[in-house]
Amino acid sequence: MIMTNNQVINFLKSNPALAVKSLEKIAKISTGLLGKITRGVRKLNE
């Protein structure tokens, strides 16, 4: 299942116990990317 940008933001905000750094490491994406996405600084590639 592919998630939209808004779904990712809502998921991360509703699960604050998840460690964003760990998710970035597992997903092999740039450090800080998920934080930028949740702050609205950047969008996911769709």
Contacts in CASP RR format, 6 or more apart in sequence:
PFRMAT RR
TARGET T0000
AUTHOR 0000-0000-0000
METHOD contacts of the structure
MODEL  1
MIMTNNQVINFLKSNPALAVKSLEKIAKISTGLLGKITRGVRKLNE
3 11 0 8 1.000
4 46 0 8 1.000
5 37 0 8 1.000
5 43 0 8 1.000
5 44 0 8 1.000
5 46 0 8 1.000
8 34 0 8 1.000
8 37 0 8 1.000
8 44 0 8 1.000
9 37 0 8 1.000
9 38 0 8 1.000
9 40 0 8 1.000
12 18 0 8 1.000
12 20 0 8 1.000
12 34 0 8 1.000
12 35 0 8 1.000
12 37 0 8 1.000
12 38 0 8 1.000
13 38 0 8 1.000
20 32 0 8 1.000
20 34 0 8 1.000
20 35 0 8 1.000
20 38 0 8 1.000
21 31 0 8 1.000
21 32 0 8 1.000
23 34 0 8 1.000
24 30 0 8 1.000
24 31 0 8 1.000
24 32 0 8 1.000
24 33 0 8 1.000
24 34 0 8 1.000
33 42 0 8 1.000
35 41 0 8 1.000
36 42 0 8 1.000
37 43 0 8 1.000
37 44 0 8 1.000
END
